[in-house]
């Protein structure tokens, strides 16, 4: 074990070019924590929104900042009172300290053991999107045969939510670009295109009506989603705080479903839960490329920073 490690950081708000790699000193885990040797780290849209300063009022930061929350790696050292994990355990989960680094500390309650059949990149792609999808479906309390509309279905949360919804016997309508229609069909949803006339296209695809909706895109479709469901209380937004009265905003671990990450990892390892991953090698350039891709808003699946061979 070396005394130093490398991490991607930024010391000011700005574009992807503010990301750079620095050396840091390794620290020991505290009570209830483990130190992880990172094998892969996932990027979420929140990461670049914080980096640009767009979230400064709601999510102030202390520079330097290490981006990333999703992490997959090997437990190297455990802190006091840790009984769930041992050095050598392969894990996935989230960290508040930034996962775009060779080593990171994480609280044990945010981690699950990685199944042997799950790749590092796939493991790092899962934590935030999987727990969010489970949480939202739980909050919406949909029954079999009911219809869910997902706005922004081709992204990470939408991809997982479609598959989980199908397992629960739900009908899913998903909005996406036309070049994602076949992909969305392969997940088990009926695709409709974004843009003007969305309500009419959804009604044509779901003549039985829409029972609930998830805004996973933040593209301004909330009034249409409320119109289609007939009740703002049946719409949940995760891509930004809604400006439409009555629409619920779900973020963080509020209402998190216990065991959801471990279950998602097992399903993914068995091939029953699919999530496309695009990865870049650990470097300032690789991290910047992931941020640029995420900012386009057209990412299919999940973006991951890969460490090592």
N, C-alpha and C positions, 0 to 999 in steps of 0.2 A: 504494500500500500504506500503510494507516494504522499508527500505532504501537501502537494498542490494538485489542482485540477483545472480544466478549462471550462469556461461558460460563455454563452452568448449573452451580451448585455446591451442596454442602451442607457445613455446618461443625459439624454434630452429628448423631448418629443420631436417627432418628425416622420419622414418616410422610411421605407425599408433600409435605406442607406445608413441610418443611424445605428444599425446593428453591427456589433463587432465582438471579437473574442478576446477575453482577458483571462489571466491566471488568478486563481483564488486559493485560499488556504482551506484545507479539509477540516471540518469541524465534527465533533462527536455528537451522536444523537442524544437528545434529552429524554426524560421519562416519557414513556408511551410513544417514542419515535424509533424509526430505523433509518440507517443510512443505506441508500440504494446506489449501486453502480449501474448507471443508466445504459440501456441498450437501444431504446427508442423513446421519442417524446412527441406527443401530438399537439397540433395547433388548432385553436378554436377562434372564430371571428372576434370574440372578446379580446383576444391577445393583441390583434392589430388595432382595434378600436382604442384600447388603452395606450398603445404606443404612439398613436397620432395625437393624443391629447383630447380626443373627442369625449372621453369619459372622465376628464379631470375633475369636474364638479362632483360627480357621484363616486368616482373611484380614484381619489388622489393617490399618488405614488411617492415613494422615497427613492431617488436615484442613488446608485445604478439599479436598473430593473432587469431581472432575468425573465424572459417571456416563457409561456407554456405552463399548462396545468396537468395535462395527461402524461403519465409516465409508465414505462415498463422496464424492469431490470432485475438485478439480483441483489438480495439483501446481503450487505457486507458486514454491518455491525448493528446490534440492537441496543436500545437504551434500557434504563431501569424499568422494571415492572412489565416488560414486554414478554408475553407468553405465547402469542399467536404465531409468531414467526421466528425462524432461526437463520443464522448466516448460511447462505447458499440457497435459500428459498427463492424461487422465481415468482415475481409479483407484478401486478398492474394496479393502477389507481390514480389518485390525484395528489398534488402537492401545492401548498400555498407559497412555496419558496421559489418557484420557477423551475421548469423541467428541462429547459434547453441547456443542460450542463452535464458534465461527465459523472458527477455525483450530486445527490440531492437528499435532503432529509424529508421524511413524510410521517404523518401520524398514522398509527396502525389502523385506526378506524376508517381510513379512506382507501385502504388497500384490500386486494383479494389475491389469492394464489393463482398464478397463471397455469392453465392446463398445459400439459406437455405437447399437445398437438397444435397449439396456437403459436403463430410466428410472433416475433418481437414487434414488428411493425403493426400487425393486426391487433396485438394486445394494447399497444400505445394509442391506437385509434379509438378504442372502445369507451374508456371511462366516462367522459362527460356526455357524449351523445347517447350512450346506452342508459345511463342513470336518468338522463333527462326524458328520454322516450318512455321509460317505465313510469316515471313520476307523472308525466302529463296524461298518459292513458289511465292511470289510477285516479287522477283528479277528475277526469271527464266521466268516469263511471259508466262507460258505454256497455250495452248488452249485446249478445250475439244477434246478428242480422241487422244491427243498426249501422248507419253510414257516417263515416268520418271523412272530413275534408281536410287535407294537409296542404297549406300554401307554402311552396318551397320544398317539395317532396324529395328532390334529388340530392339534397345535402345530407350531412351525417345524421342528424336527428331524424329527418324524414325517412331516410333509408331504413333505419332501425325501427322506427315507429310503424311503418307499413308492414314489415314482416311480423312484428309482435301483434299488430292488430289482426292480421290474417290468421294467426294462430288462435286468436280469440273469437274467430267467426265473424269478424266485422267486414263490411264493404268499405273500401277506401278509394276516394277520388283524390288525385294529387295534381297540383299545378306545377308546371315546369316548362322549360324551353322545348321547342319541337325536337331538337336533336337528342333530348333525353327521354322521349316518349317510349321507345322500345325498352330502354333501361327500366323505366318505371313499371311497364307492363311485366317485365321479368321479375319484379319484386312482388307482384300480386295486386297492383293498383291500376285504376283506370286513369290515364293521363289527360289533362286539359291544359291548354296554353294560357300563359299570362296575358294581361292586357285588357283593352276595352272589350266589353261583351262577355266578361268572365262569368257573370251570374247566369247568363243564358246558356253558356257552354256547360256549366256545372249542372243546371237543371236538365239539360238534354242527356247528360251522362248519368244523372241520378234522379230519374223521374219520381222515385219514392221519397225524395227529399233528403236533406242533410240534418243529422241529429246533433253534430258537434263539429267544431273546427279548431285546427291548430295553425297559428301563424308562425311559421318557422323561417320566414323570409324577411319580414320587416319592410316589404315593398309598398306599403300603403293600401293593402287590400282589406284592412279590417272592416270598414263600413260594408263591403260586399259580403264578407264572412258573416257578419251579424245579420245582414238581410237574408242570407240563405238559411241560417239556423233559426232565425226568428227570435233569438234571445241572446243578448250580449253575454249572459252568464254561461252560455254553452260554448264560448270562444276563449281560448287561452293563447296568449302571446309569449314567445320566448326570445324574440329577436330585438326587443326594445320595449320600453314602457309604453303601453297603449294610450293613445289620445282619445279613444272612444270610451265613453262612460260605461261601466259595467263589465268590460272585458278584463279578465284576470291576467296578471303577469306572473309567470313562474320562473324562478331563478334559484341558483345555489342548491342547497340540500333541503329546502323547504318542502316537506311532504315526500322526501326520498323513500323509496321502497326498499326495506331491508333485504339484503341478499341479492339485489338486482344485478350488481356488477358481476358477482360470481356466477349467477345463472346465465347472463349474457355471454360471459367468457366460455362457459361450457358449451352453450349452443353454437357459438362461433367455432370452437375447436371441432365440433362434430359436423360442421358444414351446414348447420340449420339456421344460421344467422350470418348473412353476407354483408360486408362493408368494403367497397373498393378503397384502396389506399394508394396515394402517390407519395413517394418518399424522396428526400434529398439527403446527401451525406452531411454529417456534422461539420459545419464551417459557417463563417459569417455569410458567405455567398449562398450556401444552402438554406440558411435560415431566412435570408432576405427573399429568396425565390419563393419560399412557402408563403411568406407574408404577402408578396405581390399577387400570387395566385388567389389567396383567400380574399383579398380586397376586390377582386373582380366580381365576387358574388356568384360565380358560375361554377364553383367546384362541385364535382360529383364525388360523394363519399367523404373521405377524410385525408388530411395532409399530415405527414409525419417526418420528423427529423431522425435519421438513422445513425447510430453510433457504432463504429467498428466495422469488421468485415461482414 
